[in-house]
Amino acid sequence: MTIKEVGKKYNLTPDTLRYYERIGLVSNVPRNKNGIRNYDDKTCRRIEFIKCMRDAGVEIEILIKYIDLYEKGRQTAKARKQLLEEQKEKLLEKQKNINETISKLNYKLELYDEIIEGKRKDFTEVEE
């Protein structure tokens, strides 16, 4: 696949894909005889993993560390697992915060519905 096709598939710009190569997140991208990038399945799977992690908020530095460990082989499996467990805990905390925020928003939205429908006469503005 060309850089344009991969970018479209994963909703990434060609500049982002080149950046991932430059910083070592994606390495050894196959090229055709003219030197044009020709992404294979293995490279696309890595990009998909990186995209998933970035969309969840995992920092580039953490991904660089993870990929570096991955490329060192099986002996780094324990360290990679630990790194992923730490990221999972951070994401679970974010999820908890997001769920709390959604609950507060739902409460406010219900109040506004009651005000708009004329069911709440005790105040005209929703309390903070």
NORRA-V615304 format. One record per backbone hydrogen bond with DSSP energy under -1.0 kcal/mol. NH is the residue of the N-H (numbers start at 1). CO is the residue of the C=O. Records with the same first field share a line. If there is no record, write none. Layout:
NH = CO, CO
//
This chain:
6 = 2
7 = 3
8 = 4
9 = 5
10 = 6
12 = 7
17 = 13
18 = 14
19 = 15
20 = 16
21 = 17
22 = 18
23 = 19
24 = 21
25 = 20
26 = 20
32 = 36
35 = 32
38 = 30
39 = 1
44 = 40
45 = 41
46 = 42
47 = 43
48 = 44
49 = 45
50 = 46
51 = 47
52 = 48
53 = 49
54 = 50
55 = 51
56 = 52
57 = 54
58 = 53
63 = 59
64 = 60
65 = 61
66 = 62
67 = 63
68 = 64
69 = 65
70 = 66
71 = 67
73 = 70
76 = 73
77 = 74
80 = 76
81 = 77
82 = 78
83 = 79
84 = 80
85 = 81
86 = 82
87 = 83
88 = 84
89 = 85
90 = 86
91 = 87
92 = 88
93 = 89
94 = 90
95 = 91
96 = 92
97 = 93
98 = 94
99 = 95
100 = 96
101 = 97
102 = 98
103 = 99
104 = 100
105 = 101
106 = 102
107 = 103
108 = 104
109 = 105
110 = 106
111 = 107
112 = 108
113 = 109
114 = 110
115 = 111
116 = 112
117 = 113
118 = 115
119 = 114
120 = 114
//
